[in-house]
Protein backbone atom coordinates (compact mmCIF):
# COMPACT_ATOMS: atom_id res chain seq x y z
CA UNK A 1 0.00 0.00 0.00
CA UNK A 2 1.00 3.58 -0.57
CA UNK A 3 -1.18 6.32 0.97
CA UNK A 4 -4.29 4.14 1.17
CA UNK A 5 -5.93 5.51 4.33
CA UNK A 6 -9.25 5.74 2.47
CA UNK A 7 -9.18 2.04 1.52
CA UNK A 8 -7.00 -0.15 3.71
CA UNK A 9 -9.42 -0.86 6.58
CA UNK A 10 -12.16 -1.67 4.07
CA UNK A 11 -9.84 -4.02 2.17
CA UNK A 12 -8.71 -5.77 5.36
CA UNK A 13 -12.30 -6.39 6.47
CA UNK A 14 -13.29 -8.14 3.25
CA UNK A 15 -9.97 -9.97 2.93
CA UNK A 16 -10.35 -11.47 6.40
CA UNK A 17 -13.95 -12.41 5.67
CA UNK A 18 -12.98 -14.31 2.50
CA UNK A 19 -9.96 -15.99 4.06
CA UNK A 20 -11.96 -17.19 7.06
CA UNK A 21 -14.37 -18.82 4.60
CA UNK A 22 -11.91 -20.38 2.15
CA UNK A 23 -8.63 -21.07 3.98
CA UNK A 24 -7.80 -23.46 6.80
CA UNK A 25 -5.05 -21.12 7.95
CA UNK A 26 -4.01 -17.73 6.63
CA UNK A 27 -1.88 -14.64 7.04
CA UNK A 28 -2.32 -11.15 5.60
CA UNK A 29 0.87 -9.26 4.79
CA UNK A 30 0.63 -5.54 4.13
CA UNK A 31 3.73 -3.98 2.59
CA UNK A 32 3.70 -0.25 3.27
CA UNK A 33 5.77 1.49 0.59
CA UNK A 34 6.70 4.48 2.79
CA UNK A 35 3.22 6.00 3.03
CA UNK A 36 2.99 9.60 4.21
CA UNK A 37 -0.64 9.47 5.36
CA UNK A 38 -2.35 7.62 8.23
CA UNK A 39 -2.63 4.24 6.52
CA UNK A 40 0.26 2.61 8.49
CA UNK A 41 -1.39 3.62 11.76
CA UNK A 42 -4.70 2.15 10.63
CA UNK A 43 -2.95 -1.15 9.88
CA UNK A 44 -1.18 -1.12 13.27
CA UNK A 45 -4.59 -0.95 14.95
CA UNK A 46 -5.75 -3.92 12.90
CA UNK A 47 -2.57 -5.87 13.72
CA UNK A 48 -3.19 -5.33 17.43
CA UNK A 49 -6.52 -7.11 17.10
CA UNK A 50 -5.44 -9.93 14.79
CA UNK A 51 -2.02 -11.63 14.97
CA UNK A 52 -2.58 -13.02 11.46
CA UNK A 53 -2.06 -9.54 10.02
CA UNK A 54 1.55 -8.46 9.50
CA UNK A 55 2.81 -5.01 8.56
CA UNK A 56 6.15 -4.59 6.78
CA UNK A 57 7.33 -1.03 6.12
CA UNK A 58 9.81 0.33 3.59
CA UNK A 59 11.96 3.19 4.81
CA UNK A 60 11.60 4.91 1.43
CA UNK A 61 9.31 4.48 -1.55
CA UNK A 62 10.50 1.55 -3.67
CA UNK A 63 7.54 1.14 -6.10
CA UNK A 64 5.37 -1.84 -6.95
CA UNK A 65 7.93 -4.47 -7.93
CA UNK A 66 10.05 -4.03 -4.85
CA UNK A 67 6.95 -4.04 -2.64
CA UNK A 68 5.70 -7.30 -4.12
CA UNK A 69 9.10 -8.93 -3.72
CA UNK A 70 9.12 -7.88 -0.07
CA UNK A 71 5.72 -9.46 0.45
CA UNK A 72 6.58 -12.63 -1.47
CA UNK A 73 9.75 -13.09 0.57
CA UNK A 74 7.81 -12.76 3.81
CA UNK A 75 4.99 -15.15 2.86
CA UNK A 76 5.07 -18.44 4.77
CA UNK A 77 2.19 -20.57 3.49
CA UNK A 78 1.75 -22.89 0.53
CA UNK A 79 -0.47 -20.57 -1.54
CA UNK A 80 0.19 -16.88 -2.13
CA UNK A 81 -2.35 -14.39 -3.44
CA UNK A 82 -1.69 -10.72 -3.90
CA UNK A 83 -4.07 -7.84 -4.46
CA UNK A 84 -4.02 -4.05 -4.46
CA UNK A 85 -5.18 -2.14 -1.40
CA UNK A 86 -8.02 -0.38 -3.26
CA UNK A 87 -9.91 -3.71 -3.57
CA UNK A 88 -10.20 -4.01 -7.37
CA UNK A 89 -12.07 -7.32 -7.01
CA UNK A 90 -14.20 -9.07 -4.41
CA UNK A 91 -11.87 -11.25 -2.29
CA UNK A 92 -14.69 -13.81 -2.17
CA UNK A 93 -13.52 -15.01 -5.61
CA UNK A 94 -10.64 -16.68 -3.80
CA UNK A 95 -12.83 -19.74 -3.36
CA UNK A 96 -13.45 -19.99 -7.10
CA UNK A 97 -9.74 -19.53 -7.82
CA UNK A 98 -8.73 -22.31 -5.42
CA UNK A 99 -11.34 -24.55 -7.02
CA UNK A 100 -9.94 -23.71 -10.47
CA UNK A 101 -6.42 -24.50 -9.29
CA UNK A 102 -7.53 -27.88 -7.99
CA UNK A 103 -9.57 -28.77 -11.06
CA UNK A 104 -6.92 -27.76 -13.61
CA UNK A 105 -3.89 -28.68 -11.44
CA UNK A 106 -2.42 -25.30 -12.35
CA UNK A 107 0.53 -23.74 -10.56
CA UNK A 108 -0.88 -20.23 -10.98
CA UNK A 109 -4.34 -18.74 -11.50
CA UNK A 110 -4.21 -15.33 -13.21
CA UNK A 111 -7.35 -13.19 -13.15
CA UNK A 112 -8.48 -11.00 -16.01
CA UNK A 113 -11.03 -8.22 -15.95
CA UNK A 114 -14.32 -8.82 -17.74
CA UNK A 115 -14.61 -5.07 -18.38
CA UNK A 116 -12.18 -2.27 -17.59
CA UNK A 117 -13.62 0.39 -19.93
CA UNK A 118 -15.08 2.20 -16.92
CA UNK A 119 -11.58 3.59 -16.27
CA UNK A 120 -11.75 5.63 -19.46
CA UNK A 121 -10.40 5.19 -22.95
CA UNK A 122 -6.81 6.15 -22.11
CA UNK A 123 -6.24 3.42 -19.54
CA UNK A 124 -8.21 0.94 -21.62
CA UNK A 125 -6.00 1.64 -24.63
CA UNK A 126 -2.85 1.53 -22.51
CA UNK A 127 -3.84 -1.89 -21.14
CA UNK A 128 -4.70 -3.26 -24.59
CA UNK A 129 -1.41 -2.25 -26.19
CA UNK A 130 0.68 -3.31 -23.19
CA UNK A 131 -0.87 -6.79 -23.16
CA UNK A 132 -0.34 -7.00 -26.92
CA UNK A 133 3.31 -5.99 -26.53
CA UNK A 134 3.97 -8.62 -23.86
CA UNK A 135 2.23 -11.22 -26.01
CA UNK A 136 4.33 -10.37 -29.08
CA UNK A 137 7.64 -10.21 -27.21
CA UNK A 138 7.25 -13.31 -25.07
CA UNK A 139 4.41 -15.35 -26.52
CA UNK A 140 2.34 -14.75 -23.39
CA UNK A 141 -1.29 -15.86 -23.54
CA UNK A 142 -2.28 -14.14 -20.32
CA UNK A 143 -4.87 -11.63 -21.45
CA UNK A 144 -4.62 -9.12 -18.55
CA UNK A 145 -1.04 -9.44 -17.41
CA UNK A 146 -0.99 -6.45 -15.03
CA UNK A 147 -4.19 -7.26 -13.14
CA UNK A 148 -3.46 -7.75 -9.46
CA UNK A 149 -5.06 -11.15 -9.01
CA UNK A 150 -2.53 -13.92 -9.13
CA UNK A 151 -2.90 -16.97 -6.93
CA UNK A 152 0.21 -19.13 -7.04
CA UNK A 153 1.90 -22.05 -5.36
CA UNK A 154 5.02 -21.38 -3.34
CA UNK A 155 7.03 -23.50 -5.78
CA UNK A 156 6.57 -20.83 -8.46
CA UNK A 157 8.16 -18.10 -6.36
CA UNK A 158 10.94 -20.42 -5.22
CA UNK A 159 11.85 -21.22 -8.83
CA UNK A 160 11.53 -17.76 -10.38
CA UNK A 161 14.00 -14.94 -9.72
CA UNK A 162 12.19 -11.61 -9.95
CA UNK A 163 14.32 -8.58 -10.77
CA UNK A 164 11.82 -5.84 -11.63
CA UNK A 165 11.46 -2.97 -9.17
CA UNK A 166 8.49 -1.37 -10.93
CA UNK A 167 5.23 -2.34 -12.63
CA UNK A 168 6.90 -4.77 -15.05
CA UNK A 169 6.84 -7.21 -12.14
CA UNK A 170 3.55 -8.80 -13.21
CA UNK A 171 4.74 -9.57 -16.72
CA UNK A 172 8.08 -10.80 -15.42
CA UNK A 173 6.35 -13.14 -12.97
CA UNK A 174 4.00 -14.67 -15.53
CA UNK A 175 6.55 -14.92 -18.36
CA UNK A 176 9.22 -16.50 -16.19
CA UNK A 177 6.75 -18.94 -14.61
CA UNK A 178 5.76 -20.19 -18.06
CA UNK A 179 9.39 -20.34 -19.25
CA UNK A 180 10.18 -22.36 -16.13
CA UNK A 181 7.56 -24.94 -17.06
CA UNK A 182 4.75 -24.00 -14.67
CA UNK A 183 1.10 -24.15 -15.68
CA UNK A 184 -0.87 -20.87 -15.71
CA UNK A 185 -4.67 -20.87 -16.00
CA UNK A 186 -6.97 -17.84 -16.17
CA UNK A 187 -10.36 -16.88 -14.74
CA UNK A 188 -12.48 -13.83 -15.51
CA UNK A 189 -13.38 -11.47 -12.67
CA UNK A 190 -15.67 -8.52 -12.12
CA UNK A 191 -13.51 -5.41 -11.81
CA UNK A 192 -14.20 -2.52 -9.46
CA UNK A 193 -12.45 0.75 -10.45
CA UNK A 194 -10.94 2.83 -7.68
CA UNK A 195 -13.41 5.30 -6.12
CA UNK A 196 -11.28 6.60 -3.22
CA UNK A 197 -7.67 7.70 -3.14
CA UNK A 198 -5.39 8.25 -6.11
CA UNK A 199 -3.62 5.67 -8.24
CA UNK A 200 -0.11 6.32 -9.55
CA UNK A 201 0.22 3.13 -11.59
CA UNK A 202 -0.55 4.81 -14.92
CA UNK A 203 1.55 7.93 -14.41
CA UNK A 204 4.16 8.83 -17.07
CA UNK A 205 7.02 7.99 -14.68
CA UNK A 206 5.60 4.50 -14.08
CA UNK A 207 5.17 3.89 -17.82
CA UNK A 208 8.71 5.07 -18.60
CA UNK A 209 10.05 2.79 -15.85
CA UNK A 210 8.20 -0.19 -17.37
CA UNK A 211 9.84 0.34 -20.76
CA UNK A 212 13.24 0.97 -19.18
CA UNK A 213 13.05 -2.29 -17.25
CA UNK A 214 11.66 -4.11 -20.29
CA UNK A 215 14.74 -3.07 -22.28
CA UNK A 216 17.03 -4.17 -19.47
CA UNK A 217 15.33 -7.45 -18.55
CA UNK A 218 14.24 -8.60 -22.01
CA UNK A 219 17.07 -11.15 -22.50
CA UNK A 220 16.51 -12.60 -19.03
CA UNK A 221 12.74 -12.86 -19.55
CA UNK A 222 13.18 -14.52 -22.96
CA UNK A 223 15.47 -17.22 -21.56
CA UNK A 224 13.81 -20.60 -21.29
CA UNK A 225 14.98 -22.56 -18.27
CA UNK A 226 14.56 -26.27 -17.52
CA UNK A 227 11.31 -27.19 -15.76
CA UNK A 228 11.54 -27.95 -12.04
CA UNK A 229 12.12 -31.53 -10.99
CA UNK A 230 8.92 -33.52 -10.71
CA UNK A 231 9.38 -33.90 -6.97
CA UNK A 232 9.42 -30.13 -6.49
CA UNK A 233 6.02 -29.67 -8.13
CA UNK A 234 3.04 -29.38 -5.81
CA UNK A 235 1.28 -32.67 -6.62
CA UNK A 236 -1.38 -33.68 -5.97
CA UNK A 237 -3.46 -30.50 -6.06
CA UNK A 238 -3.67 -28.44 -2.90
CA UNK A 239 -6.27 -29.07 -0.26
CA UNK A 240 -9.70 -27.48 -0.83
CA UNK A 241 -9.06 -25.50 2.38
CA UNK A 242 -5.40 -24.50 2.01
CA UNK A 243 -3.10 -22.25 3.94
CA UNK A 244 -2.59 -18.77 2.48
Buried (B, 14 or more C-beta within 10 A) or exposed (E): BBBBBBBBBBBBEEBBEBBEEBBEEBBBBBBBBBBEBEBBEBBEEBBEEEEEBBBBBBEEBBBBBBBBBBBBEEBEBBBBBBBBBBBBBEBEBBBBBBBBBBEBBBBBBBBBBEEBEEBEEEBBEBBEEBBEBBBEBBEBEBEBBBBBBBBBBBBBBEBBEBBBBBBBBBBBBBBBBBBBBBBBBBBEBEBEBBEEBEBEBBEEEBBEBBEEBBEEBEEEBEEEEEEBEEEEBBEEBBEEEBBB
